[in-house]
Amino acid sequence: MKIIANSILLLLSTVTIYGQTGKYPIPPVMTHEMTEFWTPQPDVVRPGKTGKNGAILPPSDAVVLFDGQDLSQWEKAPDKSVLVKGKDMSKFKSSENTNAQWIVKDGMLTVNKQAGDIQTKQLFGDFQLHIEWRIPEGIQGESQLRGNSGVFLQGIYEVQILDSYNSETYANGQAGSIYKQTAPLVNAMNPPGEWNIYDIIYTAPTFKPDGTYRTYPTVTILHNGILVQHHTRIMGTTPYIGLPQVVEHGKGPIRLQAHADESAPISFRNIWIREW
């Protein structure tokens, strides 16, 4: 306390002296070192390279969810109605056989519509997700009945997957949309038979004690390298019928949809995620 008091007295006396004389300290000359800091240094992450098939391989710190080999990172997803019943998403597992039963062949993961949705075994909060998907060549159907699927962030919020190449549907239901909420900024689809890429940067919501959002979930999406969602606020769940609902939750899985339409099933490859 004595040191603090002496410092205050010294400051006051300095102000008084300079106030009486009209002379003030001259600020030091700015140098480049004054605005530089050297620690802490960022962690080193080795970028992924481009694979033989044009796939963007995962960086060194990514969790690989599908590398063309097997479904060891995935399980059968429970009914959506139980995915949003509480904070601990890990409690909501299907009571049936939980093995993921989609088709792995030639380095690709193809939807098995009879087996239902699949989801990651691991749960995630904030993340960067990379996923590549392909509409089969010769796809038939119109609007929502044409290569329909979806990526559900934390098992709840759907980023639409659909063949939107020369095929119209409602704007907030085409590829790159936050389903039934926000249309993509542009339609960046490749034609059927070619691979599409989503790079999704997602920030999870936080909640008030009453279960409402303190901060909303937000998402930025690059579709084939083109910005289609820019820090978009997600207003709540993304139901087919009804308005968004706010449901308090914790970390959740990445869920892939086996849509019930009769068009040929789509395929995925090279799925990886970086959580922060």
C-alpha positions as CSV (number, residue, x, y, z in Angstrom):
1,M,0.0,0.0,0.0
2,K,2.9,2.3,0.8
3,I,4.4,1.8,-2.6
4,I,1.1,2.5,-4.3
5,A,0.6,5.6,-2.3
6,N,4.1,6.9,-3.1
7,S,3.5,6.2,-6.8
8,I,0.2,8.2,-6.8
9,L,2.0,11.1,-5.0
10,L,4.7,11.0,-7.6
11,L,2.2,11.0,-10.5
12,L,0.3,13.9,-8.9
13,S,3.4,15.9,-8.4
14,T,4.5,15.3,-12.0
15,V,1.2,16.5,-13.3
16,T,1.4,19.6,-11.1
17,I,4.9,20.4,-12.3
18,Y,4.1,19.9,-16.0
19,G,0.8,21.8,-15.5
20,Q,2.7,24.8,-14.0
21,T,5.4,24.9,-16.7
22,G,3.3,24.1,-19.7
23,K,5.9,21.4,-20.7
24,Y,4.8,17.9,-21.2
25,P,6.7,14.6,-21.9
26,I,7.5,13.9,-25.5
27,P,6.2,10.5,-26.6
28,P,8.9,8.1,-27.7
29,V,9.5,7.6,-31.4
30,M,7.4,4.6,-32.6
31,T,9.5,1.7,-33.9
32,H,8.3,-1.5,-35.6
33,E,9.4,-3.6,-32.5
34,M,6.8,-1.8,-30.4
35,T,3.9,-3.5,-32.2
36,E,5.4,-7.0,-32.5
37,F,5.0,-10.0,-30.2
38,W,6.9,-13.2,-30.6
39,T,5.2,-15.5,-28.1
40,P,3.1,-17.6,-28.1
41,Q,3.9,-18.9,-31.5
42,P,0.9,-20.6,-33.3
43,D,0.9,-24.3,-33.5
44,V,2.2,-25.8,-36.7
45,V,-0.3,-27.6,-38.9
46,R,0.7,-29.3,-42.2
47,P,-1.8,-28.4,-44.9
48,G,-3.3,-31.3,-46.8
49,K,-2.3,-31.9,-50.4
50,T,-4.5,-32.5,-53.4
51,G,-5.1,-36.2,-54.0
52,K,-5.0,-38.0,-57.3
53,N,-8.8,-37.7,-57.8
54,G,-8.7,-33.9,-56.9
55,A,-9.7,-34.6,-53.3
56,I,-8.3,-32.1,-50.8
57,L,-6.6,-34.4,-48.3
58,P,-6.9,-33.6,-44.5
59,P,-4.4,-31.4,-42.7
60,S,-2.2,-32.9,-40.0
61,D,-4.5,-32.0,-37.1
62,A,-7.8,-33.2,-38.6
63,V,-10.0,-36.0,-37.4
64,V,-10.5,-38.2,-40.5
65,L,-14.2,-39.3,-40.5
66,F,-14.1,-41.2,-43.8
67,D,-11.0,-41.9,-45.9
68,G,-12.5,-44.4,-48.3
69,Q,-11.7,-47.5,-46.2
70,D,-14.5,-48.2,-43.7
71,L,-17.2,-46.8,-41.4
72,S,-15.4,-47.2,-38.1
73,Q,-16.1,-43.5,-37.2
74,W,-19.9,-43.8,-37.9
75,E,-23.0,-45.5,-36.4
76,K,-26.6,-45.8,-37.2
77,A,-28.4,-42.6,-36.2
78,P,-31.4,-42.6,-33.9
79,D,-34.7,-41.0,-34.9
80,K,-34.3,-37.2,-35.1
81,S,-37.0,-36.7,-32.4
82,V,-34.6,-38.0,-29.7
83,L,-31.6,-36.2,-30.9
84,V,-32.7,-32.9,-29.4
85,K,-34.1,-34.0,-26.0
86,G,-31.2,-32.8,-23.8
87,K,-27.8,-31.4,-23.4
88,D,-25.8,-34.7,-23.4
89,M,-26.2,-35.8,-27.0
90,S,-24.2,-39.0,-26.4
91,K,-27.1,-40.4,-24.4
92,F,-29.3,-40.6,-27.5
93,K,-28.3,-43.7,-29.3
94,S,-30.5,-46.0,-31.3
95,S,-31.9,-49.0,-29.4
96,E,-31.3,-51.0,-32.6
97,N,-28.1,-52.3,-34.1
98,T,-25.9,-49.2,-34.1
99,N,-23.5,-50.3,-36.9
100,A,-23.6,-47.9,-39.9
101,Q,-24.8,-49.8,-42.9
102,W,-24.1,-47.6,-45.9
103,I,-22.1,-48.9,-48.8
104,V,-18.3,-48.5,-49.0
105,K,-16.9,-49.2,-52.4
106,D,-14.1,-47.8,-54.6
107,G,-13.2,-45.3,-51.9
108,M,-16.7,-43.9,-51.8
109,L,-19.5,-44.0,-49.2
110,T,-22.9,-44.3,-50.8
111,V,-26.2,-43.8,-49.1
112,N,-28.2,-46.9,-48.2
113,K,-31.8,-45.5,-48.0
114,Q,-33.2,-48.6,-46.4
115,A,-30.6,-48.3,-43.5
116,G,-31.5,-44.8,-42.6
117,D,-29.3,-41.9,-41.5
118,I,-25.8,-42.3,-40.1
119,Q,-23.9,-40.1,-37.6
120,T,-20.4,-39.8,-36.2
121,K,-19.6,-41.6,-33.0
122,Q,-17.6,-38.6,-31.9
123,L,-19.4,-35.4,-30.8
124,F,-18.3,-31.9,-31.8
125,G,-18.7,-28.2,-30.8
126,D,-17.1,-25.5,-33.0
127,F,-15.5,-27.0,-36.1
128,Q,-14.2,-26.8,-39.6
129,L,-15.8,-29.6,-41.7
130,H,-14.7,-30.7,-45.1
131,I,-17.0,-33.1,-47.1
132,E,-17.1,-34.1,-50.7
133,W,-20.3,-35.4,-52.3
134,R,-21.5,-36.5,-55.8
135,I,-24.9,-36.6,-57.5
136,P,-24.9,-39.8,-59.7
137,E,-24.8,-39.2,-63.4
138,G,-28.2,-39.7,-65.1
139,I,-30.1,-38.7,-61.9
140,Q,-33.9,-38.6,-62.4
141,G,-36.5,-36.6,-60.5
142,E,-37.4,-32.9,-60.0
143,S,-37.0,-30.3,-57.2
144,Q,-36.5,-32.0,-53.8
145,L,-36.8,-35.5,-55.3
146,R,-33.4,-35.3,-57.0
147,G,-30.4,-36.5,-55.1
148,N,-31.6,-35.2,-51.8
149,S,-29.5,-35.6,-48.6
150,G,-28.1,-33.3,-45.9
151,V,-25.3,-32.6,-43.5
152,F,-26.7,-32.0,-40.0
153,L,-24.4,-29.9,-37.8
154,Q,-24.3,-31.2,-34.2
155,G,-27.0,-33.6,-35.4
156,I,-29.6,-30.7,-35.5
157,Y,-29.0,-28.0,-38.1
158,E,-29.2,-29.1,-41.8
159,V,-27.0,-27.9,-44.6
160,Q,-28.9,-29.1,-47.7
161,I,-27.4,-31.5,-50.2
162,L,-29.4,-31.7,-53.5
163,D,-28.9,-31.6,-57.2
164,S,-29.5,-28.0,-57.9
165,Y,-27.7,-28.0,-61.3
166,N,-30.2,-26.8,-63.8
167,S,-32.9,-27.9,-61.5
168,E,-35.1,-25.4,-59.6
169,T,-36.6,-25.8,-56.1
170,Y,-37.5,-23.4,-53.3
171,A,-34.5,-21.2,-52.8
172,N,-34.0,-22.0,-49.1
173,G,-34.1,-25.7,-49.9
174,Q,-31.5,-25.9,-52.7
175,A,-27.9,-27.0,-52.3
176,G,-25.9,-24.8,-50.0
177,S,-28.9,-23.6,-48.0
178,I,-29.6,-23.7,-44.3
179,Y,-32.6,-25.8,-44.9
180,K,-35.9,-23.9,-44.8
181,Q,-34.1,-20.8,-43.4
182,T,-31.4,-19.2,-45.6
183,A,-30.8,-19.5,-49.3
184,P,-27.2,-19.7,-50.6
185,L,-25.7,-16.5,-51.9
186,V,-25.2,-18.2,-55.3
187,N,-25.8,-21.6,-56.9
188,A,-22.4,-23.1,-57.2
189,M,-23.3,-26.7,-58.2
190,N,-21.2,-28.9,-60.4
191,P,-23.2,-31.2,-62.8
192,P,-24.2,-34.7,-61.9
193,G,-21.3,-37.1,-62.1
194,E,-18.8,-34.5,-60.8
195,W,-17.8,-34.0,-57.2
196,N,-19.0,-31.1,-55.1
197,I,-17.1,-29.8,-52.0
198,Y,-18.4,-28.2,-48.9
199,D,-16.1,-26.5,-46.5
200,I,-18.1,-25.6,-43.5
201,I,-17.0,-23.3,-40.6
202,Y,-19.4,-23.6,-37.7
203,T,-19.7,-21.9,-34.3
204,A,-21.9,-23.7,-31.8
205,P,-24.5,-21.8,-29.8
206,T,-24.4,-21.0,-26.2
207,F,-27.5,-20.9,-24.0
208,K,-29.1,-18.8,-21.2
209,P,-30.4,-20.6,-18.0
210,D,-33.9,-20.6,-19.5
211,G,-32.7,-22.6,-22.5
212,T,-32.9,-19.8,-25.1
213,Y,-29.9,-18.8,-27.2
214,R,-27.3,-16.6,-25.5
215,T,-25.4,-16.6,-28.8
216,Y,-26.9,-18.2,-32.0
217,P,-25.2,-20.9,-34.0
218,T,-23.5,-19.4,-37.0
219,V,-22.0,-21.0,-40.2
220,T,-19.9,-20.0,-43.1
221,I,-19.9,-22.3,-46.2
222,L,-17.8,-22.5,-49.3
223,H,-19.3,-24.6,-52.0
224,N,-16.7,-25.7,-54.6
225,G,-14.6,-22.8,-53.3
226,I,-17.4,-20.2,-53.6
227,L,-18.9,-18.4,-50.6
228,V,-22.5,-19.4,-50.3
229,Q,-23.2,-18.7,-46.6
230,H,-21.3,-15.9,-44.8
231,H,-21.4,-16.0,-41.0
232,T,-25.1,-16.9,-41.3
233,R,-27.1,-17.0,-38.1
234,I,-29.0,-20.3,-37.7
235,M,-32.4,-19.5,-36.1
236,G,-33.0,-23.0,-34.6
237,T,-33.9,-26.4,-35.8
238,T,-34.5,-27.0,-39.5
239,P,-37.7,-29.0,-39.8
240,Y,-39.4,-29.9,-43.1
241,I,-42.7,-28.7,-41.6
242,G,-42.9,-25.8,-39.1
243,L,-40.8,-23.0,-37.9
244,P,-37.3,-23.2,-36.3
245,Q,-37.3,-24.3,-32.7
246,V,-34.7,-23.5,-30.1
247,V,-33.6,-26.6,-28.2
248,E,-30.8,-26.5,-25.7
249,H,-28.0,-28.9,-26.4
250,G,-24.3,-29.6,-26.0
251,K,-21.8,-31.1,-28.4
252,G,-23.4,-33.2,-31.1
253,P,-22.5,-35.5,-34.0
254,I,-22.2,-34.9,-37.8
255,R,-25.2,-36.6,-39.2
256,L,-25.7,-37.6,-42.9
257,Q,-29.2,-38.0,-44.3
258,A,-30.7,-41.0,-46.1
259,H,-33.6,-39.1,-47.8
260,A,-36.6,-41.2,-48.6
261,D,-37.0,-40.0,-52.2
262,E,-36.7,-42.6,-55.0
263,S,-33.9,-41.0,-57.0
264,A,-30.5,-42.8,-57.2
265,P,-28.5,-42.4,-54.0
266,I,-25.6,-39.9,-53.7
267,S,-22.0,-40.7,-52.6
268,F,-19.5,-39.1,-50.3
269,R,-15.7,-39.2,-49.9
270,N,-12.9,-37.5,-48.1
271,I,-14.7,-36.4,-44.9
272,W,-12.6,-34.7,-42.2
273,I,-13.1,-32.2,-39.4
274,R,-11.0,-29.9,-37.2
275,E,-12.5,-28.9,-33.9
276,W,-11.2,-25.9,-31.9
